[in-house]
Amino acid sequence: MPLLWSGIESLKYRLRGLIVGAFLSLCGLAATLAGLAGIVFPPEIYGDQRVRWPLFVLLSVLSVWGVVLHVLGIVARLSDFHEEP
């Protein structure tokens, strides 16, 4: 839900939505990498490498895209590239 709120705030052209979205995506990336390393979840849940690797690689790719796109949105918002007609 917080990431959905962040997306709605970003569509309303509010900087706080972009910053919160970047932070949440970065937290998701950290949790994904910690899960891939086997730190977050107990080994009995994702102990099988055939299950753990594809799942966490997919989640890490999505998290990286989230971080990159939010940072680009923040840069675009702060630089304010609007052309006046």
Biopython code that builds the backbone (N, CA, C, O; Angstrom):
import numpy as np
from Bio.PDB.StructureBuilder import StructureBuilder

atoms = [
    (1, "MET", "N", (0.802, -1.199, 0.000)),
    (1, "MET", "CA", (0.000, 0.000, 0.000)),
    (1, "MET", "C", (0.852, 1.274, 0.000)),
    (1, "MET", "O", (0.509, 2.223, -0.706)),
    (2, "PRO", "N", (1.938, 1.331, 0.757)),
    (2, "PRO", "CA", (2.735, 2.560, 0.705)),
    (2, "PRO", "C", (3.322, 2.826, -0.685)),
    (2, "PRO", "O", (3.441, 3.979, -1.098)),
    (3, "LEU", "N", (3.684, 1.770, -1.399)),
    (3, "LEU", "CA", (4.229, 1.978, -2.739)),
    (3, "LEU", "C", (3.135, 2.444, -3.694)),
    (3, "LEU", "O", (3.405, 3.226, -4.606)),
    (4, "LEU", "N", (1.918, 1.981, -3.499)),
    (4, "LEU", "CA", (0.789, 2.456, -4.299)),
    (4, "LEU", "C", (0.533, 3.934, -4.014)),
    (4, "LEU", "O", (0.301, 4.712, -4.940)),
    (5, "TRP", "N", (0.573, 4.324, -2.746)),
    (5, "TRP", "CA", (0.431, 5.730, -2.385)),
    (5, "TRP", "C", (1.528, 6.558, -3.036)),
    (5, "TRP", "O", (1.280, 7.657, -3.533)),
    (6, "SER", "N", (2.734, 6.024, -3.028)),
    (6, "SER", "CA", (3.859, 6.725, -3.635)),
    (6, "SER", "C", (3.629, 6.941, -5.129)),
    (6, "SER", "O", (3.929, 8.009, -5.662)),
    (7, "GLY", "N", (3.097, 5.928, -5.793)),
    (7, "GLY", "CA", (2.812, 6.071, -7.219)),
    (7, "GLY", "C", (1.746, 7.114, -7.490)),
    (7, "GLY", "O", (1.858, 7.884, -8.444)),
    (8, "ILE", "N", (0.708, 7.148, -6.657)),
    (8, "ILE", "CA", (-0.348, 8.149, -6.826)),
    (8, "ILE", "C", (0.205, 9.547, -6.577)),
    (8, "ILE", "O", (-0.114, 10.480, -7.315)),
    (9, "GLU", "N", (1.021, 9.699, -5.555)),
    (9, "GLU", "CA", (1.639, 10.996, -5.278)),
    (9, "GLU", "C", (2.583, 11.412, -6.409)),
    (9, "GLU", "O", (2.674, 12.595, -6.736)),
    (10, "SER", "N", (3.277, 10.457, -6.998)),
    (10, "SER", "CA", (4.173, 10.765, -8.112)),
    (10, "SER", "C", (3.383, 11.245, -9.322)),
    (10, "SER", "O", (3.807, 12.168, -10.018)),
    (11, "LEU", "N", (2.236, 10.620, -9.573)),
    (11, "LEU", "CA", (1.392, 11.050, -10.685)),
    (11, "LEU", "C", (0.809, 12.442, -10.459)),
    (11, "LEU", "O", (0.490, 13.149, -11.415)),
    (12, "LYS", "N", (0.672, 12.830, -9.204)),
    (12, "LYS", "CA", (0.202, 14.176, -8.873)),
    (12, "LYS", "C", (1.347, 15.189, -8.904)),
    (12, "LYS", "O", (1.159, 16.352, -8.546)),
    (13, "TYR", "N", (2.522, 14.750, -9.327)),
    (13, "TYR", "CA", (3.712, 15.600, -9.467)),
    (13, "TYR", "C", (4.169, 16.134, -8.110)),
    (13, "TYR", "O", (4.474, 17.318, -7.970)),
    (14, "ARG", "N", (4.210, 15.251, -7.120)),
    (14, "ARG", "CA", (4.684, 15.625, -5.791)),
    (14, "ARG", "C", (6.002, 14.918, -5.517)),
    (14, "ARG", "O", (6.133, 13.712, -5.727)),
    (15, "LEU", "N", (6.965, 15.678, -5.049)),
    (15, "LEU", "CA", (8.310, 15.158, -4.813)),
    (15, "LEU", "C", (8.333, 14.138, -3.685)),
    (15, "LEU", "O", (9.109, 13.184, -3.739)),
    (16, "ARG", "N", (7.505, 14.315, -2.673)),
    (16, "ARG", "CA", (7.526, 13.384, -1.543)),
    (16, "ARG", "C", (7.152, 11.968, -1.966)),
    (16, "ARG", "O", (7.661, 11.001, -1.399)),
    (17, "GLY", "N", (6.276, 11.835, -2.945)),
    (17, "GLY", "CA", (5.929, 10.507, -3.454)),
    (17, "GLY", "C", (7.117, 9.829, -4.114)),
    (17, "GLY", "O", (7.321, 8.626, -3.951)),
    (18, "LEU", "N", (7.899, 10.599, -4.856)),
    (18, "LEU", "CA", (9.088, 10.036, -5.498)),
    (18, "LEU", "C", (10.137, 9.625, -4.477)),
    (18, "LEU", "O", (10.764, 8.574, -4.613)),
    (19, "ILE", "N", (10.328, 10.443, -3.466)),
    (19, "ILE", "CA", (11.338, 10.137, -2.450)),
    (19, "ILE", "C", (10.929, 8.906, -1.643)),
    (19, "ILE", "O", (11.756, 8.032, -1.384)),
    (20, "VAL", "N", (9.667, 8.833, -1.250)),
    (20, "VAL", "CA", (9.189, 7.663, -0.505)),
    (20, "VAL", "C", (9.271, 6.417, -1.380)),
    (20, "VAL", "O", (9.654, 5.350, -0.900)),
    (21, "GLY", "N", (8.917, 6.539, -2.657)),
    (21, "GLY", "CA", (8.998, 5.403, -3.577)),
    (21, "GLY", "C", (10.421, 4.912, -3.765)),
    (21, "GLY", "O", (10.662, 3.706, -3.804)),
    (22, "ALA", "N", (11.369, 5.839, -3.882)),
    (22, "ALA", "CA", (12.772, 5.444, -4.018)),
    (22, "ALA", "C", (13.253, 4.739, -2.755)),
    (22, "ALA", "O", (13.966, 3.738, -2.837)),
    (23, "PHE", "N", (12.868, 5.252, -1.591)),
    (23, "PHE", "CA", (13.265, 4.627, -0.333)),
    (23, "PHE", "C", (12.669, 3.232, -0.194)),
    (23, "PHE", "O", (13.365, 2.299, 0.208)),
    (24, "LEU", "N", (11.387, 3.078, -0.524)),
    (24, "LEU", "CA", (10.742, 1.767, -0.416)),
    (24, "LEU", "C", (11.331, 0.773, -1.414)),
    (24, "LEU", "O", (11.499, -0.403, -1.093)),
    (25, "SER", "N", (11.645, 1.240, -2.619)),
    (25, "SER", "CA", (12.265, 0.348, -3.599)),
    (25, "SER", "C", (13.662, -0.066, -3.148)),
    (25, "SER", "O", (14.073, -1.208, -3.355)),
    (26, "LEU", "N", (14.386, 0.860, -2.536)),
    (26, "LEU", "CA", (15.715, 0.536, -2.022)),
    (26, "LEU", "C", (15.626, -0.457, -0.867)),
    (26, "LEU", "O", (16.460, -1.356, -0.760)),
    (27, "CYS", "N", (14.627, -0.303, -0.006)),
    (27, "CYS", "CA", (14.413, -1.282, 1.072)),
    (27, "CYS", "C", (14.045, -2.645, 0.501)),
    (27, "CYS", "O", (14.499, -3.674, 1.000)),
    (28, "GLY", "N", (13.227, -2.652, -0.540)),
    (28, "GLY", "CA", (12.873, -3.906, -1.197)),
    (28, "GLY", "C", (14.074, -4.579, -1.818)),
    (28, "GLY", "O", (14.201, -5.802, -1.764)),
    (29, "LEU", "N", (14.962, -3.787, -2.411)),
    (29, "LEU", "CA", (16.183, -4.343, -2.994)),
    (29, "LEU", "C", (17.080, -4.929, -1.912)),
    (29, "LEU", "O", (17.652, -6.003, -2.096)),
    (30, "ALA", "N", (17.208, -4.231, -0.786)),
    (30, "ALA", "CA", (18.034, -4.743, 0.313)),
    (30, "ALA", "C", (17.451, -6.034, 0.879)),
    (30, "ALA", "O", (18.190, -6.976, 1.163)),
    (31, "ALA", "N", (16.131, -6.080, 1.043)),
    (31, "ALA", "CA", (15.492, -7.303, 1.549)),
    (31, "ALA", "C", (15.629, -8.448, 0.556)),
    (31, "ALA", "O", (15.808, -9.600, 0.953)),
    (32, "THR", "N", (15.547, -8.136, -0.731)),
    (32, "THR", "CA", (15.692, -9.170, -1.757)),
    (32, "THR", "C", (17.099, -9.748, -1.757)),
    (32, "THR", "O", (17.274, -10.965, -1.824)),
    (33, "LEU", "N", (18.099, -8.880, -1.683)),
    (33, "LEU", "CA", (19.483, -9.367, -1.670)),
    (33, "LEU", "C", (19.787, -10.131, -0.382)),
    (33, "LEU", "O", (20.525, -11.116, -0.407)),
    (34, "ALA", "N", (19.227, -9.685, 0.738)),
    (34, "ALA", "CA", (19.413, -10.425, 1.989)),
    (34, "ALA", "C", (18.715, -11.781, 1.921)),
    (34, "ALA", "O", (19.220, -12.769, 2.455)),
    (35, "GLY", "N", (17.570, -11.830, 1.275)),
    (35, "GLY", "CA", (16.883, -13.110, 1.093)),
    (35, "GLY", "C", (17.636, -14.035, 0.164)),
    (35, "GLY", "O", (17.667, -15.247, 0.374)),
    (36, "LEU", "N", (18.243, -13.467, -0.860)),
    (36, "LEU", "CA", (19.042, -14.268, -1.786)),
    (36, "LEU", "C", (20.253, -14.865, -1.089)),
    (36, "LEU", "O", (20.671, -15.982, -1.394)),
    (37, "ALA", "N", (20.807, -14.117, -0.155)),
    (37, "ALA", "CA", (21.952, -14.616, 0.605)),
    (37, "ALA", "C", (21.534, -15.603, 1.693)),
    (37, "ALA", "O", (22.387, -16.267, 2.282)),
    (38, "GLY", "N", (20.240, -15.705, 1.963)),
    (38, "GLY", "CA", (19.761, -16.635, 2.983)),
    (38, "GLY", "C", (19.737, -16.052, 4.375)),
    (38, "GLY", "O", (19.656, -16.796, 5.352)),
    (39, "ILE", "N", (19.805, -14.736, 4.489)),
    (39, "ILE", "CA", (19.847, -14.089, 5.796)),
    (39, "ILE", "C", (18.445, -13.856, 6.349)),
    (39, "ILE", "O", (18.217, -14.052, 7.543)),
    (40, "VAL", "N", (17.506, -13.444, 5.507)),
    (40, "VAL", "CA", (16.186, -13.008, 5.960)),
    (40, "VAL", "C", (15.269, -14.172, 6.297)),
    (40, "VAL", "O", (14.632, -14.176, 7.351)),
    (41, "PHE", "N", (15.197, -15.153, 5.420)),
    (41, "PHE", "CA", (14.254, -16.252, 5.595)),
    (41, "PHE", "C", (14.958, -17.477, 6.143)),
    (41, "PHE", "O", (16.131, -17.702, 5.846)),
    (42, "PRO", "N", (14.255, -18.275, 6.944)),
    (42, "PRO", "CA", (14.865, -19.500, 7.450)),
    (42, "PRO", "C", (15.137, -20.479, 6.307)),
    (42, "PRO", "O", (14.423, -20.470, 5.304)),
    (43, "PRO", "N", (16.152, -21.314, 6.446)),
    (43, "PRO", "CA", (16.519, -22.226, 5.359)),
    (43, "PRO", "C", (15.422, -23.216, 4.998)),
    (43, "PRO", "O", (15.375, -23.697, 3.866)),
    (44, "GLU", "N", (14.535, -23.530, 5.947)),
    (44, "GLU", "CA", (13.509, -24.508, 5.584)),
    (44, "GLU", "C", (12.465, -23.935, 4.630)),
    (44, "GLU", "O", (11.780, -24.696, 3.946)),
    (45, "ILE", "N", (12.328, -22.609, 4.570)),
    (45, "ILE", "CA", (11.339, -22.021, 3.658)),
    (45, "ILE", "C", (11.885, -21.968, 2.236)),
    (45, "ILE", "O", (11.269, -22.493, 1.309)),
    (46, "TYR", "N", (13.025, -21.342, 2.068)),
    (46, "TYR", "CA", (13.613, -21.211, 0.736)),
    (46, "TYR", "C", (14.971, -21.891, 0.683)),
    (46, "TYR", "O", (15.914, -21.342, 0.112)),
    (47, "GLY", "N", (15.085, -23.049, 1.256)),
    (47, "GLY", "CA", (16.354, -23.764, 1.283)),
    (47, "GLY", "C", (16.750, -24.334, -0.060)),
    (47, "GLY", "O", (17.937, -24.497, -0.340)),
    (48, "ASP", "N", (15.769, -24.639, -0.898)),
    (48, "ASP", "CA", (16.052, -25.215, -2.205)),
    (48, "ASP", "C", (16.523, -24.110, -3.149)),
    (48, "ASP", "O", (15.802, -23.142, -3.390)),
    (49, "GLN", "N", (17.723, -24.259, -3.675)),
    (49, "GLN", "CA", (18.296, -23.253, -4.570)),
    (49, "GLN", "C", (17.481, -23.088, -5.848)),
    (49, "GLN", "O", (17.440, -21.998, -6.419)),
    (50, "ARG", "N", (16.835, -24.157, -6.301)),
    (50, "ARG", "CA", (16.041, -24.067, -7.529)),
    (50, "ARG", "C", (14.806, -23.194, -7.344)),
    (50, "ARG", "O", (14.256, -22.685, -8.320)),
    (51, "VAL", "N", (14.373, -23.021, -6.122)),
    (51, "VAL", "CA", (13.236, -22.145, -5.837)),
    (51, "VAL", "C", (13.721, -20.738, -5.510)),
    (51, "VAL", "O", (13.153, -19.751, -5.978)),
    (52, "ARG", "N", (14.764, -20.657, -4.712)),
    (52, "ARG", "CA", (15.217, -19.364, -4.198)),
    (52, "ARG", "C", (15.807, -18.468, -5.278)),
    (52, "ARG", "O", (15.470, -17.285, -5.331)),
    (53, "TRP", "N", (16.662, -18.980, -6.127)),
    (53, "TRP", "CA", (17.333, -18.139, -7.111)),
    (53, "TRP", "C", (16.383, -17.476, -8.103)),
    (53, "TRP", "O", (16.447, -16.255, -8.252)),
    (54, "PRO", "N", (15.505, -18.207, -8.790)),
    (54, "PRO", "CA", (14.618, -17.511, -9.737)),
    (54, "PRO", "C", (13.698, -16.492, -9.069)),
    (54, "PRO", "O", (13.442, -15.423, -9.624)),
    (55, "LEU", "N", (13.205, -16.823, -7.881)),
    (55, "LEU", "CA", (12.311, -15.912, -7.180)),
    (55, "LEU", "C", (13.017, -14.614, -6.813)),
    (55, "LEU", "O", (12.510, -13.527, -7.088)),
    (56, "PHE", "N", (14.166, -14.727, -6.201)),
    (56, "PHE", "CA", (14.850, -13.529, -5.749)),
    (56, "PHE", "C", (15.526, -12.767, -6.879)),
    (56, "PHE", "O", (15.703, -11.554, -6.771)),
    (57, "VAL", "N", (15.906, -13.434, -7.951)),
    (57, "VAL", "CA", (16.439, -12.708, -9.107)),
    (57, "VAL", "C", (15.331, -11.867, -9.732)),
    (57, "VAL", "O", (15.560, -10.715, -10.103)),
    (58, "LEU", "N", (14.135, -12.434, -9.851)),
    (58, "LEU", "CA", (13.000, -11.674, -10.372)),
    (58, "LEU", "C", (12.699, -10.474, -9.485)),
    (58, "LEU", "O", (12.511, -9.365, -9.986)),
    (59, "LEU", "N", (12.653, -10.682, -8.182)),
    (59, "LEU", "CA", (12.360, -9.583, -7.265)),
    (59, "LEU", "C", (13.461, -8.527, -7.271)),
    (59, "LEU", "O", (13.174, -7.336, -7.150)),
    (60, "SER", "N", (14.713, -8.947, -7.409)),
    (60, "SER", "CA", (15.796, -7.964, -7.431)),
    (60, "SER", "C", (15.766, -7.139, -8.708)),
    (60, "SER", "O", (16.053, -5.943, -8.673)),
    (61, "VAL", "N", (15.425, -7.753, -9.833)),
    (61, "VAL", "CA", (15.317, -6.988, -11.083)),
    (61, "VAL", "C", (14.203, -5.951, -10.963)),
    (61, "VAL", "O", (14.382, -4.801, -11.366)),
    (62, "LEU", "N", (13.065, -6.347, -10.417)),
    (62, "LEU", "CA", (11.964, -5.396, -10.234)),
    (62, "LEU", "C", (12.342, -4.282, -9.260)),
    (62, "LEU", "O", (11.975, -3.126, -9.473)),
    (63, "SER", "N", (13.063, -4.610, -8.209)),
    (63, "SER", "CA", (13.480, -3.595, -7.238)),
    (63, "SER", "C", (14.487, -2.631, -7.843)),
    (63, "SER", "O", (14.425, -1.427, -7.593)),
    (64, "VAL", "N", (15.414, -3.152, -8.636)),
    (64, "VAL", "CA", (16.401, -2.275, -9.290)),
    (64, "VAL", "C", (15.694, -1.315, -10.238)),
    (64, "VAL", "O", (16.008, -0.125, -10.264)),
    (65, "TRP", "N", (14.747, -1.821, -11.014)),
    (65, "TRP", "CA", (13.985, -0.939, -11.907)),
    (65, "TRP", "C", (13.236, 0.120, -11.107)),
    (65, "TRP", "O", (13.174, 1.278, -11.520)),
    (66, "GLY", "N", (12.673, -0.262, -9.978)),
    (66, "GLY", "CA", (11.971, 0.706, -9.140)),
    (66, "GLY", "C", (12.889, 1.800, -8.631)),
    (66, "GLY", "O", (12.530, 2.977, -8.662)),
    (67, "VAL", "N", (14.067, 1.424, -8.163)),
    (67, "VAL", "CA", (15.026, 2.419, -7.665)),
    (67, "VAL", "C", (15.466, 3.344, -8.791)),
    (67, "VAL", "O", (15.475, 4.563, -8.624)),
    (68, "VAL", "N", (15.831, 2.775, -9.936)),
    (68, "VAL", "CA", (16.322, 3.582, -11.061)),
    (68, "VAL", "C", (15.250, 4.559, -11.537)),
    (68, "VAL", "O", (15.534, 5.738, -11.743)),
    (69, "LEU", "N", (14.033, 4.080, -11.709)),
    (69, "LEU", "CA", (12.976, 4.954, -12.213)),
    (69, "LEU", "C", (12.587, 6.032, -11.209)),
    (69, "LEU", "O", (12.273, 7.155, -11.605)),
    (70, "HIS", "N", (12.601, 5.712, -9.924)),
    (70, "HIS", "CA", (12.297, 6.742, -8.932)),
    (70, "HIS", "C", (13.408, 7.792, -8.869)),
    (70, "HIS", "O", (13.125, 8.984, -8.741)),
    (71, "VAL", "N", (14.652, 7.365, -8.955)),
    (71, "VAL", "CA", (15.759, 8.333, -8.938)),
    (71, "VAL", "C", (15.702, 9.220, -10.178)),
    (71, "VAL", "O", (15.931, 10.426, -10.083)),
    (72, "LEU", "N", (15.400, 8.643, -11.335)),
    (72, "LEU", "CA", (15.249, 9.460, -12.545)),
    (72, "LEU", "C", (14.093, 10.444, -12.404)),
    (72, "LEU", "O", (14.186, 11.582, -12.863)),
    (73, "GLY", "N", (13.015, 10.013, -11.776)),
    (73, "GLY", "CA", (11.897, 10.917, -11.528)),
    (73, "GLY", "C", (12.271, 12.055, -10.598)),
    (73, "GLY", "O", (11.853, 13.194, -10.806)),
    (74, "ILE", "N", (13.058, 11.753, -9.573)),
    (74, "ILE", "CA", (13.508, 12.799, -8.650)),
    (74, "ILE", "C", (14.409, 13.790, -9.369)),
    (74, "ILE", "O", (14.269, 15.000, -9.190)),
    (75, "VAL", "N", (15.331, 13.289, -10.182)),
    (75, "VAL", "CA", (16.233, 14.175, -10.929)),
    (75, "VAL", "C", (15.439, 15.052, -11.888)),
    (75, "VAL", "O", (15.691, 16.254, -11.983)),
    (76, "ALA", "N", (14.482, 14.461, -12.598)),
    (76, "ALA", "CA", (13.669, 15.242, -13.532)),
    (76, "ALA", "C", (12.827, 16.278, -12.796)),
    (76, "ALA", "O", (12.647, 17.397, -13.278)),
    (77, "ARG", "N", (12.319, 15.907, -11.644)),
    (77, "ARG", "CA", (11.490, 16.843, -10.869)),
    (77, "ARG", "C", (12.319, 17.986, -10.317)),
    (77, "ARG", "O", (11.879, 19.136, -10.330)),
    (78, "LEU", "N", (13.519, 17.683, -9.830)),
    (78, "LEU", "CA", (14.358, 18.738, -9.259)),
    (78, "LEU", "C", (14.954, 19.647, -10.327)),
    (78, "LEU", "O", (15.164, 20.835, -10.083)),
    (79, "SER", "N", (15.229, 19.097, -11.505)),
    (79, "SER", "CA", (15.803, 19.930, -12.559)),
    (79, "SER", "C", (14.724, 20.705, -13.298)),
    (79, "SER", "O", (15.026, 21.710, -13.942)),
    (80, "ASP", "N", (13.461, 20.259, -13.221)),
    (80, "ASP", "CA", (12.311, 20.978, -13.758)),
    (80, "ASP", "C", (12.517, 21.354, -15.221)),
    (80, "ASP", "O", (12.694, 22.526, -15.554)),
    (81, "PHE", "N", (12.492, 20.352, -16.079)),
    (81, "PHE", "CA", (12.737, 20.533, -17.500)),
    (81, "PHE", "C", (11.495, 20.963, -18.279)),
    (81, "PHE", "O", (11.309, 20.515, -19.410)),
    (82, "HIS", "N", (10.670, 21.784, -17.732)),
    (82, "HIS", "CA", (9.463, 22.204, -18.446)),
    (82, "HIS", "C", (9.800, 23.334, -19.408)),
    (82, "HIS", "O", (10.448, 24.316, -19.046)),
    (83, "GLU", "N", (9.346, 23.169, -20.627)),
    (83, "GLU", "CA", (9.517, 24.213, -21.635)),
    (83, "GLU", "C", (8.297, 25.129, -21.570)),
    (83, "GLU", "O", (7.162, 24.653, -21.588)),
    (84, "GLU", "N", (8.520, 26.402, -21.498)),
    (84, "GLU", "CA", (7.413, 27.357, -21.509)),
    (84, "GLU", "C", (7.020, 27.618, -22.956)),
    (84, "GLU", "O", (7.886, 27.909, -23.781)),
    (85, "PRO", "N", (5.720, 27.519, -23.284)),
    (85, "PRO", "CA", (5.301, 27.771, -24.680)),
    (85, "PRO", "C", (5.333, 29.229, -25.048)),
    (85, "PRO", "O", (5.008, 29.587, -26.180)),
]
sb = StructureBuilder()
sb.init_structure("model")
sb.init_model(0)
sb.init_chain("A")
sb.init_seg("    ")
for serial, (resi, resn, name, xyz) in enumerate(atoms, 1):
    if name == "N":
        sb.init_residue(resn, " ", resi, " ")
    sb.init_atom(name, np.array(xyz, "f"), 0.0, 1.0, " ", f" {name:<3s}", serial, name[0])
structure = sb.get_structure()
